[in-house]
Amino acid sequence: MSYCLPLLSSLSVSAPALRHTKAGLFSFLNCAHNRGLVKPLPDSVANEKLPFKHSLIRPHIFSVNMKAKHDFAISTTLEDNSTLTSIEVDAENLGIFLVDSSLKQCRDHLTYRTKRYLEQKKLIDNSEGSLEEFAQGYLKFGFNREHDGIIYREWAPAAQEAQLIGDFNGWDGSNHKMKRNVYGVWMIKIPDVGGKSLISHNSKVKFRFKQCNGIWVDIIPAWIKYATVDPTRFAAPYDGIYWDPPPSERYTFKYPRPAKPSAPRIYEAHVGMSSSEPRINSYKEFADNILPRIKENNYNTVQLMAVMEHSYYASFGYHVTNFFAVSSRSGTPEDLKYLIDTAHRLGLQVLMDVVHSHASNNVTDGLNGFDVGQSTQESYFHIGERGYHKLWDSRLFNYANWEVLRFLLSNLRWWLEEYKFDGFRFDGVTSMLYHHHGINTVFTGNYREYFSEATDVDAVVYLMLANRLVHNILPNTTIIAEDVSGMPALCRPVYEGGVGFDYRLAMAIPDKWIDYLKNKKDTEWSMEDIVRSLTNRRYSEKCVSYAESHDQAIVGDKTFAFLLMDIEMYSGMSSLRPASPVVERGIALHKMIHFITMALGGEGYLNFMGNEFGHPDWIDFPREGNGWSYEKCRRQWDLVDTDHLRYKFMNEFDRAMNLLDDKFSFLTSTKQIVSCIDEADKVIVFERGDLVFVFNFHPTNTYEGYKVGCDLPGKYRVALDSDALEFGGHGRVDHDVDHFTSPEGIPGVPETNFNNRPNSFKVLVPARTCLVYYRVEEKNQVQMEMEDPL
């Protein structure tokens, strides 16, 4: 019997595919349960003791008639966002119930949060005109030029008095006192003098205010567009900079945004550490030297980390101090615009790693300086214990506050419109979704874990507003959530009652690979466990898979290449002499791990800068513990550029992986069928789109005449071979061989077929290799199939 659900699921696993596992069926059902394919049995059965973390479950087939007359039955595709932005959600008839009926058990919570979203949006529309106008706070707050002067506004309801100070007035604010309105907004106008601005471009400014205890403090304006630090002073605080360059110095964008890729192949990059030298790299150098590498490797999207200003470099950009300012370590706002425009010229979309889950607790140069013990209604953050993240040592936003919503939503629009970013990767989403922030919490897949009193509805409403806003402004945007909990409907549209993200990161996959590389011998690797880990996702919500990101390379851990080859990465990578067994194994598995993660793990793929060629070193930012060294905070591009080193082989394979998707678009295919999971042979066979993938993880066994199942009859050839000479392999597979299929079983009776596939062909599968086969479309064959035999 087959348990395949090819029309609804992003994965279908046939019973024969699990013939070598003791718990094959249950593993598939557990996998399906996580993706909303099945629902629990009654409590009397579900509570029985079972050897799995999920309750016993039974198949539940959804029947969705997309032509039905329903509030959510629309004629457009999800990619055509331009026609969907006007559709509003019906809180009483949520579309997410059509996608996953198991969500109905949490109807009350989901209805409540949707009503909260609708109420908040209606308030914004009535008070500000629209969500889009509300998100243009940067035109009102901070510094804005008028025809005869500069207007500066700051929300600081706890301030008793306020002044604007800076280079322009010798840091004496006695003549530049600000006025407060009933909403706690302070304002001052600085008239031009002699037709020129009194505050000159690139000069220092700060907001000075008196606390309720009478103490005056100086802090950087919340909406500042640029902030710098005196490089001659150790540990000096940042200064706010008034940024208003003359027209001759402003960067003018020259290239349009590229079209949204059907499947994102993302290159995660940190500009500062992208230099081959032990120093901080610049936006311009990254644009000129690194972007061409990314394009050459056939990525279509760049994800930039650490763009928002952060005073502590070693925070990797996640302790943001100035939300509207670019990181000044790498250059000016105009330099960042040049980088993004260059990416667009190369056809690359640019996503920004946005941090709205928390903020730096710095007082002198961060947003936390506005918190002086006032009530939570007058603060950017929650007060008391709720306002602090226990593990991150940072402040937590109060997403219920009107001005906090304005600040964060405007922040998103600012980066989209001023710098032409194409989308965002939201950091720390799990921390936002729950009051417990995911700390000491295990998510088992029970829906009640996601929708309960532990859910931070204020934060969820903010995320719904944010996703609605960004998709309205830029219909072809890409928005990714970093969420480890797997909250259902997180990546369903807001008009269905979802949170609105386009993709979520498949964050469990790297942990699985690390466990295998650190704790298991090659012979102990479970093919069924690998498949389950790669496919354990909700069929109706897209994922971006990755084998390793920046998280896996931070000091204290190791890159996959280093886990595989360790010290021999420094001594055994020359191709002028035979590879050692350690290096040969390491390169082979490095290619296989990254490729199967891409091919089976999601609808998009991500790679962190340098991992494509097996960068050997971990990341260690300059700090007191390493003598403030930049030695491990760089990328050694010379390793992949040196022709006689083996790093080039992993890089070439990475390029070929991306090119394969460029040519065959397998990442966008909903046809994903695993036909063989053989524990004894250590072989996995699956189809994605019209391609057939064969992975042999066995450390020593090579199989000749190995039968693999396929869907369509015809002639198949090699599309990609990890054992090819150009990838550092042995070239054991002849790419000129044609593989002709043979029919299997009785037509129309799947259980009589080979691994539930109606056709098969035989191949050579060397040890520790992966191969991809494509069906050759022959004109004569097509003509013969179309001709009437009569």
ABEGO torsion letter per residue (X at the ends): XBABBAAABABBBBAAAAAABAAAAAAAAAAAAAAGABBBBBAAAAABBBABABBBBBBBBBBBBAABBBAABBABBAABAAAAAABBBBAABBAAAAABAAAAAAAAAAAAAAAAAAAAAAAAAAAAGBAAAAAAAAAABEBBBBAAEBBBBBBBAABABBBBBEAAAGGBAAABBBBBBAAGBBBBBBBBBGGBBABBBGBBBBBBBBBAAGBBBBBBBAABABBBBBAABBGBBBBBBBBBBBAAABBBBABBBBBBBABBBBBBBBAAAABABBBBBBAAAAAAAAAAAAAAAGBABBBBBGABBBABAAAGGABBABAABBBAAAEBAAAAAAAAAAAAAAGBBBBBBBBAABBBABAAABAAAABAGBBAAABABBBEAAABBAAAGBBBBBAABAAAAAAAAAAAAAAAAAAGBAEBBBBGAAAAABAAGGBGBBBAGBAAAABBAABBAAAAAAAAAAAAAAAAABAABBBBBBBAAGBBGAABBAAAGBAGBABBBBAAAAAAAAAAAAABBAAABBAAAAAAAAABBBAABBBBBBABBAAAABBGBBBAAAAAAEAAAAAAABAABBBBAAAAAAAAAAAAAAAAAAAAAEABBBBBBGAAAGBABBBBBBBAAAGGBAAABBBBAAAAABAABAAAAAAAAAAAAAAAAAAAGAAABABBBBABBBAAAGBBBBBBEABBBBBBABAABBBBGBBBBBABBEBBBBABBAABAAAGBAGABBAABBBBBBBBEBBGBAAABBGGBABBBBBBBBBGBBBBBBBBBBAAAAAAAABBAX
